[in-house]
């Protein structure tokens, strides 16, 4: 649990943006988890909302993609497995949050706003941009209040994990013991058999190959062959079908001019006095009114007044900057006041429900109007893109309905006047659909694909309607076609026999009592002072040697198939003085292991008396 949250909380500002960018995967991606739940109950008294499930889904998806690649989807997993991962993620996050709350680590709304205003994704040309903030948040289905609460919880979890992290501190004696262990070396005698080289030395006749083939026919099965007929709807092809109306450019440019005139943006700063900080609303008003008089009389600048008196900590350090608005980002009271303000002018005192404000208009951005010739290509491309997508979607929906009605692929092709393509008989490695690259050959060779049944595949900008017309199942091939493969198998068998025969004499050969076979591929060597992380031998061989006592024969196969027989004859353990400065180079290694161990302790402590009351956490 702790490790997953540590990976998640790698930095307050970075992680808030990471969550924000991940959420569209939940809302708009292929998984349906975000829409199949009703209510979820609590974990340690913390309410589990739909947003919590959405965030947990994104966290799980991102973690899996980091391990298996960006193309990995939760849909690739069994639904029960996916649901289990998401449920555990929700429980982990809410358990930590409940402990953060008990410890008083939940930060204030003001602190969250201070963090938000520094997030790179919300910056405009001149700092924090309220318009960018609100449009980004709302496009992801959040209200600003929900996002601010998310940031509060994220920072709180970060504080908790950081506090736990500093508890797992290294102990000098343990560090020294680790360094001594890793600096300990052994002298190693070993015999190695290069498997590939040994196989090459083996002789095998055609008759031996025939005999092996006769005794092991199912090792020589042919690959399954399949033939497909298919239709492809391709976005690029539909662009060529778009017809541009005669007066389109003139009319589109006129619309562009009208829209541009409504794109005027105003940047404002504000000085805020919160009523709650005063005994009465009247006192709060008197305070801001006196500030207004001083600014108006030029006794103090607006910026200095903000720095000295504003109650809005999120904007105070930036001169009260609230960002840009094109007429709908700020409260109506602000927008109405802006209409009558000139650049660098201040507004009279404005009252909201909980606060008073003085505004300053700091910037007016007028849209740059391009000429017709400058925007013609852009307008034309927009039309073609939109129309091509609409045409393709229309044809897709038409074909999809015909498939549901049980019509043939020929009927589908005739309905949109498109050609049917054919793959020809291909195996899984050679199959491909021209014009549709977004399909894995294993999908076409899946056991669920049945003859004469139309399957629909969807890509980013294309669709494929595919029908298997023929399937040839694997069968034992003629010997003449696999003779070389059969002979190669005989060589491998003989090499394995040679290795097994030698293993009986390996220990005697290591001691010098017997000679190793005079066959290329066999070799005997001795290495001195080999440490645990040496690259002189494969890591799996060294690990086996150091896990065995001195003088014990170790027989191990390396990952590449090579075979080793080894003995360690002598072990040298350095003193702490001999280890010296090398202790420092093992510090990171030690701390990683310590953190993993500590994470287990924390996990067990947090799960003690854990109260999980979740409902409807099953897929429909």
Residue pairs with C-beta under 8 A, 6 or more apart in sequence:
1 92
1 95
1 96
1 603
1 606
1 607
2 96
2 161
2 164
2 599
2 602
2 603
2 606
3 596
3 599
4 59
4 63
4 89
4 92
5 92
5 93
5 96
5 157
5 161
6 161
6 165
6 599
7 63
8 15
8 59
8 157
9 15
9 154
9 157
9 158
9 161
11 158
12 115
12 154
12 155
12 158
13 115
13 118
13 119
13 120
15 154
15 158
16 115
16 116
16 119
16 150
16 151
16 154
17 119
17 120
17 121
18 62
19 55
19 58
19 59
19 150
19 154
20 121
20 136
20 137
20 140
20 147
21 121
22 55
22 58
22 59
22 61
22 62
23 54
23 55
23 58
23 140
23 141
23 142
24 140
25 31
25 57
25 58
25 61
26 33
26 34
26 54
26 55
26 57
26 58
26 61
27 34
27 54
27 140
27 141
29 61
29 73
30 73
30 74
30 75
31 57
31 61
31 73
31 74
31 75
31 82
32 619
33 53
33 57
33 74
33 82
33 83
33 86
33 619
34 50
34 53
34 54
34 57
36 619
36 620
37 50
37 53
37 616
37 617
38 616
39 615
39 616
40 47
40 48
40 49
40 50
40 52
40 53
40 90
40 614
40 615
40 616
40 617
41 47
41 48
41 613
41 614
41 615
42 48
42 94
42 611
42 613
42 614
43 90
43 91
43 94
43 95
43 98
43 610
43 611
43 612
43 613
43 614
44 94
44 95
44 98
44 99
44 610
44 611
44 612
45 98
45 611
46 94
46 97
46 98
46 101
48 90
48 94
48 614
51 142
51 146
51 150
52 90
52 93
52 94
53 86
53 90
55 93
55 150
56 86
56 89
56 90
56 93
57 74
57 86
57 89
59 89
59 93
60 74
60 82
60 85
60 86
60 89
61 73
61 74
64 72
64 74
65 72
74 82
75 82
77 85
79 619
80 619
83 617
83 618
83 619
87 614
87 617
90 614
91 610
91 612
91 614
93 157
95 606
95 607
95 610
96 157
96 160
96 161
96 606
97 153
97 156
97 157
99 160
99 606
100 106
100 156
100 157
100 159
100 160
101 156
103 160
103 163
105 156
105 159
105 160
105 163
106 152
106 153
106 156
107 152
107 155
107 156
107 159
108 152
109 148
109 152
110 313
110 314
111 152
111 155
112 148
112 149
112 151
112 152
112 155
113 148
113 313
113 314
114 313
114 314
115 151
115 155
116 122
116 133
116 147
116 148
116 151
116 314
117 128
117 314
117 315
117 318
118 128
121 132
121 136
122 128
122 129
122 132
122 133
122 136
123 129
123 132
124 131
124 132
124 323
124 324
126 267
126 321
126 363
127 318
127 321
127 323
128 315
128 318
128 321
128 323
129 323
129 324
130 322
130 323
130 324
130 325
130 329
130 330
131 265
131 323
131 324
131 325
131 326
131 329
132 323
133 144
133 323
134 144
134 329
137 143
137 144
137 147
142 150
164 598
164 602
165 595
167 598
168 591
168 594
168 595
168 597
168 598
170 587
170 590
170 591
170 594
174 590
174 594
175 583
175 586
175 587
175 590
176 576
176 579
176 583
178 586
178 589
178 590
179 579
179 582
179 583
179 586
180 573
180 574
180 576
180 579
181 532
182 531
182 532
182 533
182 586
182 589
183 531
183 574
183 578
183 579
183 582
184 531
184 532
184 571
184 572
184 573
184 574
185 529
185 530
185 531
185 571
185 572
186 529
186 530
186 545
186 546
186 550
186 568
186 569
186 570
186 571
186 572
187 526
187 527
187 528
187 529
187 530
187 568
187 569
187 570
188 526
188 527
188 530
188 537
188 545
188 566
188 567
188 568
188 569
189 510
189 524
189 525
189 526
189 566
189 567
189 569
190 510
190 524
190 525
190 526
190 527
190 537
190 541
190 564
190 565
190 566
190 567
191 506
191 509
191 510
191 516
191 522
191 523
191 524
191 564
191 565
191 566
192 522
192 523
192 524
192 525
192 562
192 563
192 564
193 499
193 502
193 521
193 522
193 562
193 563
193 564
194 521
194 523
194 562
195 495
195 499
195 521
195 560
195 561
195 562
195 563
196 561
197 520
197 521
198 495
198 498
198 499
198 519
198 520
198 521
198 522
199 491
199 492
199 495
200 491
200 520
200 521
201 495
201 519
201 520
201 521
202 490
202 491
202 494
202 495
202 498
203 491
204 487
204 488
204 490
204 491
204 494
205 487
206 483
206 487
208 487
208 490
209 479
209 483
209 486
209 487
209 489
209 490
210 479
210 483
210 486
212 486
212 489
212 490
212 493
213 220
213 479
213 482
213 483
213 486
216 489
217 476
218 476
219 489
220 476
220 477
220 482
220 485
220 486
221 474
221 475
221 476
221 477
222 474
222 475
222 476
222 477
223 427
223 428
223 429
223 474
224 427
224 428
224 445
224 471
224 472
224 473
224 474
225 425
225 426
225 427
225 470
225 471
225 472
226 423
226 425
226 426
226 431
226 444
226 445
226 468
226 470
226 471
226 472
227 422
227 423
227 424
227 425
227 426
227 468
227 469
227 470
227 471
228 422
228 423
228 431
228 433
228 444
228 466
228 467
228 468
228 469
229 409
229 420
229 421
229 422
229 423
229 466
229 467
229 469
230 409
230 420
230 421
230 422
230 423
230 433
230 436
230 464
230 465
230 466
230 467
231 399
231 409
231 412
231 413
231 416
231 418
231 419
231 420
231 421
231 464
231 465
232 421
232 433
232 434
232 435
232 436
232 462
232 463
232 464
233 392
233 395
233 396
233 399
233 418
233 462
233 463
233 464
233 465
234 392
234 435
234 436
234 461
234 462
235 388
235 389
235 392
235 461
235 462
236 461
237 435
238 388
238 389
238 391
238 392
239 384
239 385
239 388
241 388
241 391
242 383
242 384
242 387
242 388
242 391
244 380
244 383
244 384
245 251
248 379
248 380
248 383
249 372
249 376
249 379
249 380
252 379
252 383
253 372
253 375
253 376
253 379
256 370
256 375
256 379
257 369
260 367
260 369
261 367
262 326
262 327
263 326
263 367
264 326
264 327
264 364
264 365
264 366
264 367
265 324
265 325
265 326
265 364
265 365
266 324
266 325
266 326
266 338
266 361
266 363
266 364
266 365
267 321
267 322
267 323
267 324
267 325
267 361
267 362
267 363
267 364
267 365
268 322
268 325
268 330
268 334
268 338
268 359
268 360
268 361
268 362
269 302
269 303
269 306
269 315
269 318
269 319
269 320
269 321
269 322
269 359
269 360
269 362
270 306
270 310
270 312
270 315
270 320
270 322
270 334
270 357
270 358
270 359
270 360
271 288
271 291
271 302
271 305
271 306
271 309
271 310
271 320
271 357
271 358
272 310
272 311
272 312
272 320
272 355
272 356
272 357
273 284
273 287
273 288
273 291
273 309
273 310
273 311
273 355
273 356
273 357
274 284
274 311
274 354
274 355
275 281
275 284
275 354
275 355
275 356
276 354
277 284
277 311
278 284
278 287
284 355
284 356
285 349
285 351
285 356
287 309
288 349
288 356
288 357
288 358
289 349
291 300
291 305
291 309
291 358
292 346
292 348
292 349
292 358
294 300
294 305
295 301
295 302
295 305
295 346
295 358
296 346
300 308
302 320
302 346
302 358
302 360
303 319
303 320
305 358
306 315
306 316
306 319
306 320
307 316
307 319
310 316
310 320
311 355
312 320
315 321
315 322
320 360
321 362
322 330
323 329
324 363
324 365
325 334
325 335
325 338
327 335
328 335
330 338
331 352
333 350
333 351
333 352
334 350
334 357
334 359
337 347
337 348
337 350
337 359
338 347
338 359
338 361
341 347
341 359
341 361
342 361
343 361
343 362
343 363
343 364
344 360
344 361
344 362
345 360
345 361
346 358
346 359
346 360
347 357
347 358
347 359
347 360
348 358
349 356
349 357
349 358
350 356
350 357
350 358
350 359
351 357
392 463
395 416
396 463
398 415
398 416
399 412
399 415
399 416
399 463
399 465
400 456
402 411
402 412
402 415
403 412
403 454
403 456
403 465
409 420
409 454
409 465
409 467
410 420
412 454
412 465
413 419
413 420
421 433
421 434
421 435
422 469
423 431
423 432
423 433
425 470
425 472
426 432
428 441
428 442
428 444
428 445
429 441
431 441
431 444
431 445
432 441
433 439
433 464
433 466
435 462
436 457
436 459
436 462
436 463
436 464
437 459
438 457
438 459
438 460
438 462
439 457
439 459
439 464
443 449
443 457
444 466
444 468
449 455
449 468
450 468
451 468
451 469
451 470
451 471
452 467
452 468
452 469
453 467
453 468
454 465
454 466
454 467
455 465
455 466
455 467
456 463
456 464
456 465
456 466
457 463
457 464
457 466
479 486
498 517
498 519
499 563
502 509
502 516
502 517
502 522
503 555
503 565
505 514
506 553
506 555
506 565
507 553
507 565
508 514
509 515
509 516
509 524
509 565
510 524
510 553
510 565
510 566
510 567
516 522
516 523
516 524
527 536
527 537
529 572
530 536
530 537
530 542
530 545
532 542
532 543
532 546
533 539
533 542
534 542
536 542
537 545
537 564
537 566
538 558
538 559
538 560
538 562
538 564
540 556
540 558
540 559
541 554
541 556
541 558
541 564
541 566
544 554
544 556
544 566
545 554
545 566
545 568
546 568
548 554
548 568
550 568
550 569
550 570
550 571
551 567
551 568
551 569
552 567
552 568
553 565
553 566
553 567
554 564
554 565
554 566
554 567
555 563
555 564
555 565
556 563
556 564
556 566
557 563
557 564
558 564
